[in-house]
Amino acid sequence: MRTGRPALVVALTTAASLFGDTLLYTALPVNASRLGLDGLAVGLILSLNRWVRLATNGVAARLYERLPAGLLVICALALAVLTSALYALPSLLLLLFGARLVWGFCWSVLRQGSYLAAIDDAPLHAGRRLGEMRAVFGVGYLAGAAYAPFAVEQFGWSAACLGAALLTLVGGAGPALIAAPWRRAIRSADQAAERLSVWSVELVALFLIGAVQLSLSAGFVIVAGGFRIAGLFPQGAPVFGVIVPASFVAGAFVLSQRLAQVGWSTFAGRLAERAAGRAFFAAAALAVLGSVTLATTTEAWVFVPAGAVVFFAAISVGIAVEVVVARRAPAHERARVLAAYNTWADLGAAFGALAGGALQVIGPQAALWICAVLMSLTVPLWLLAAHVGRWSAMGRPA
């Protein structure tokens, strides 16, 4: 198994690592006051791991070019267990900040490994493998989101964090050990080939699409949508004659994002594999339509399905771009190109949440119209990438 490519076990290891991070995102804001944390501290805790990845994605790429891939997965899992345990000490704020920075590095390594294992495993079926990888990640997010509120309420904050560390260890150790012999098979002739520029017009256009897609689905739409729900239904939302609390509407809205990741990613990957261009254009159109509906509707029974349309479509847009990037990057350049793509995507996610909140000064309705405009701009970017790269905008690149 010297050159084995364990796509599934690396994805499972990555999914298991998410318990601690998901616990923070799910439970920290509502427990901040009793933990002695103010809003600024919470914001830093929840964002440091994203900002540090702008630097650590490139480090992870270089590590995968030089060190055994399986060893990197095991080390990243061990650090994920450690950081989850350190979340149990919220009074030691600097230590908590440090743990979040280390976790950002862990995520760079584990995510990069998952992408490489998925694509190296079957380059001609990259869409299917990437869809399966995203679905496994989604299961990890859902499991963490289900665990967090129960554990915090039943056992307290510190015990819940230690439990998350234990679940990461128990859930990830087996897959990580199976992945331990993994070595990426890169021929020396490939390594000597001319390097692909990550600043080429084609790749930058594709990276921008990835950044826009993630900024909307992972931040902008969620934040603006949450404010829109609060403004529309302050006393609850009438749904088929029953008053539903606004928090339930918001919960269903956000849940549709995770359900899209778990239930739709595999199908989106297969569609992108067959014809990435057609999958992209259809998904982009649906995302624009969903965003416009979110900005205009005043009915809760319409708002939640419209949000689901945006999230499902965003998954398809993201995977279509990833398939093209994977196919345009030769094996010896794949780690570096994927690191650049992930860095742009992380930048989009970090700014998306920030912009979603900042733009509330003009109102959530206007912010959601901006979402529709931004998603529509991905279409000329896709056409530009196809023109410069000389591949079919409606099909799939070689």
N, C-alpha and C positions, 0 to 999 in steps of 0.2 A: 504493500500500500504506500510505497514511497512517493508516488505521484498521484495518489488517490485524491478525489475531489468531492469531499463530503458535503454537498450543498445543504441537505436537509439537517444534518447534525449541527452544522455551524449556525444555521438559522434558528434551530431549537435552543442552542446555547445563548444566542443573542436575545431571543424572546425571554428566556429565564432571567436574564440580567436586568430586565425592566421592572421588577417588583419594587425596588427602592425608589427609582425615579418616578414611577407612576404613583406611588404612595405620596410623594411630595406634591405633585401636581394636583392630585385628587383631594388630599386632606390638609395640606399645610395652610392654604388661605383661610379656611374656616376654623382652624385651631391656632392661628397665629397669636391672638391676644393672650390666650392662656399659656402659651409657650414663651411669652415675653418678647415677641417679635413685632416690629412695626411694619408698615407697608413697604418702606424702602428695603428693609432687610429681606422681606419675602420676595420682592421683585428681583433683588440680586441673586438670591438663592435659586430662583427658578429660571434665571437667564444666564448665569455665568457659564453653565455647561454648554450653552449654545454659542456664546461668543468665543469661547476658547477653541471650539472646533474649527473656527476660521484658520487657526494656526495648526491644530493637531491633525487635520485631515491629510495635509501634505506629509507630516511626520509619519502617519500610518502608512501612506503609500510607499515611502522610502523603506520602512521596516519590512513591508511585504516583498519588496524587491531584493532584500538582503538576508532575511532571517526565515527559518522554517515557519510556514503559515500556521501549522497546528500549535506550535509553541506560543505564538502570539495570541491565539484564541484562548489558550489555557491561562496565560498571564492576565489577559484582559478580564476574564471571568473572575479570577482571584481578586483583582482590584475592585471589581463590581461588588463582590461580597463585602470587602472591607469598607467601601464607601457607604453601602447601605447600612452597615452596622454603625458607622460614625454619625449617621443622621439621628441616632438616638440621643445625641448630646447637643440639643439646640442652643443651650446656654453658652457653649463654646463657639461663638459665632465665626471666628477666624478659622477654626478647625472645620466648621461646616462649609465655609466658602472654599477651603482647600479641597474638601471631599468632592464638592461639585465640579471643581476644575479637573480633578483626577477622573471623575466620572465622564466628563466631556471627552477626555482622551480615550477612555475605555470604549465609549460609543463609537468614536472614529475608527478604532481598531476592529471592533466587532461588526459594525455596519460594513466597513470596507471588506472585511473577510467574507461576509455573507454575499455581497455583490460579486466578488471574485470567484467564490466557490460556485455560485449559481451560473455565472456566465462561462467560466472555464469548463464547467461540467458538460455543457452542450451549447456551444456558440450559435449554432443554427436554430436552437430552440430557446434563445435568451428570453423571449417574451414570456413563455410558459414558466420558466424557472424563476424569473423576477416576480411574476404574479404569485407563485407559490411562496416565495420568500416573504413578500409583503403580507400574505395571508397569515403566515406563521407569526410574524411580528405582531399582527393585529390580535391574535390569540393571547400573546403575552401582555399586550396593553389591556385587553378586556379582563384577563385574570387579575392583573394588578389593580385595576379600577374596582373590581368586585371585592378584592381582599381588603383594600385600604380602609374604607369606612367601617366595616365590620371589626377589623382588628383594633383600630384606634378606639372605638367605642367600648369594646369588650375588655381590652387589655391595657389601654393607655398608649401614649405616644412612643415611649422608649421601647416597650415590649413589641409594639407593632413594627418598629424599624428593625429590631433584632430578628423578628419573625420573617420580615422581607429578606434579610440577609440569608437566613437559613433556607428559605424557599429558593432563592437564587442558587445557593450551593447545591441543594438536593436536586433541583430541576435541571441545573446546567452541568453538573460534574460528569454525569454519564455521557451525554453528547460530546462534551469537550474532550473527554478521554478517547472517545472513538475518533474524533477529529485529530488527535495528537500526531499521528504519523503523516499528516497532510503536508506535501511539498508542492509548490507550484512548479510546473514543468515549462521552463522558458529556455529555448534553445540559445546557445551562444551566438549563433548567426543572427538570430532575431535581436539580441541585445546590442549587436554592433550596427544595426540598421539606423537609418536617419530618424531622429526624434520628431514626433508629431507635436506641433505647437498648440498649446491649449488656448492661445490667443488668436487662433485663426478665426476668420469671420464666421465660418460654418459652425464651429464649436461654440463660440461665444453666443451666437444666436440661439443655439439649442440650450446652452446653460441659462440664458435669460428666460426662456420658456419655463425651465425647471424652477427657477427662482420665483417667477410670477405665480406659477401653479401652487407651490408650497406656501408662498406668502399669503395666498388667498385661503387655501383649504386648511392650513395649520395655524392661522392667526387672524387674518383680516375678516373673513366671513364669520368665524366663531365669535369674535369680539363684537363686531358690528351687529351681527344677528342677535347676540345676547342683549345688547342695548335696545335693539328694535323691539324685541319681545317685551322687555321691561316697560318701554314706552307705550306699546299697544295694549298690553294686558296688565295694568298695575293692580287690578282687583281680581285677576284671574281671567281665563279665556273661555268663552262659551263654545263648547264643542258638542254639536248634536244635542243641544238642550241641557248639557251638564257643564257646570263651571269647574274648569281645571286650573289649579294654581299655576302661576307663571313659571315657577321653578320646575314644575313637571314638563311644561312646554319646552323650556330651555334644555332640560335633561334629555328629552326625546330628540331635540334638534342636534345636540352634541353627540348623542349615542349613534345617530345615523352615520356620523363620520367613521366611527369604529366598525360599525356593521359593514360599511362599504369596504373597509380594508380587509375584513375577514371574509365576507361573502362574495365580493366582486373581483378582488385582485386577480385570482386565477383566471377567470373568464376574460378580464381585460388584457391579461398577458397573452392569452391565446389569440385574441383579436388583433393585438398589435403585432404579433408574430406573423400573422397571415398578410396583413396590409396595414402597416403602421400609419401611413398617411390618411387612409380612410377612417381608421379608428380615431386619429387625432382630430380631424375636422369635425366628425360627428360629436365627439366629446366636447370640443371647444364650443360648438354651437349650443349644446345642451347646458354647459356651464354658464354661458352668457344668458340664455333664456331663464335658467334658475335664479341667477343673480337679479335679473330684472323683476322676476316675480317676487323675490324677497323684498325688493325695494318698493313694490307697489301694492302687494296684498295686505289686507287688514284682517284676514281670517286665519285662525290658528291651524285649522284642518288643511289649509293650503300651505301655510308657512313651513311646517315641518317637512312635508313631502318635497317642497321646493328646495329646502336645504339639503335633503337627501340627494336630489338630482345633482346639485352642485358638487357634493362630496363624491358621489359615484363617478361623475364626469371627470373630476379632478384626478381621481385614481387612474382613469384611462389616459388622460393627457400625460401624466407623469410617467407611466409605463411606456407609452409610445415613444417619448423622448429618450428614456433609458435604453430602449431597444436600439434606437438609431445610434446613440452614443456608443453602446457596446459594439455595434457592428462596424463603426467607423474607426475604432481604436484597435490596433493590432495587439496580440497577446502580451508582448513585452512592454507595451505602453499603457495597458489597461488600468493598472493600479494608479498611475499618475493622472490619467484622464478622468477616471471615476472620482478620484480625490478632488479634482478641480470641479467636477459637476456637483459633488456633495457640498463643497464649500460655497458655491453659488446658491445652492438650495438652502443651506443653513443660513446664509445671509438673508435670503428671502423670508425664511421662517421667523428670524429674529426681528426683522423690520416689519413683518406683517402684523404681528401682535401689537407692536408699538404704534404702527400707523392706524390700526383698527381702533385703538383707544384715543389717539391724538385727534383723529378726524371726527370724533364725536362732537367737537366744537361746531361743526357744520351740520350735525344731525346724523343719526344712523341711516336714514333713508338715502341721503346724499352719498354717504360712505359706500353703501351697497351699489349705488349707480356707478361709483368709481370702480368697484370690483368688476362690474360688467364690462366697462371700458378697458380695464387692464387685461382681462381675459381675451377680449376681441383683438388686442394688439399682438397676441401670440400667433395669430394666423399669418400676418406678414413676416414675422420672424421665422416661422416654419418654411414659408415659401423662399425666403432669402437663403436659409441654410440649404435647402434642396437645390436652389439655383447654383450657389457657390460650390457645393459638394458634388453637383452633377448626378443627382439621383432623383428618382421619381417622387414628386411631392405627394402623390396619391398612393404609391405602393410602399415598398420597403427597400432600403439601401442594401447593396451587396456587402 
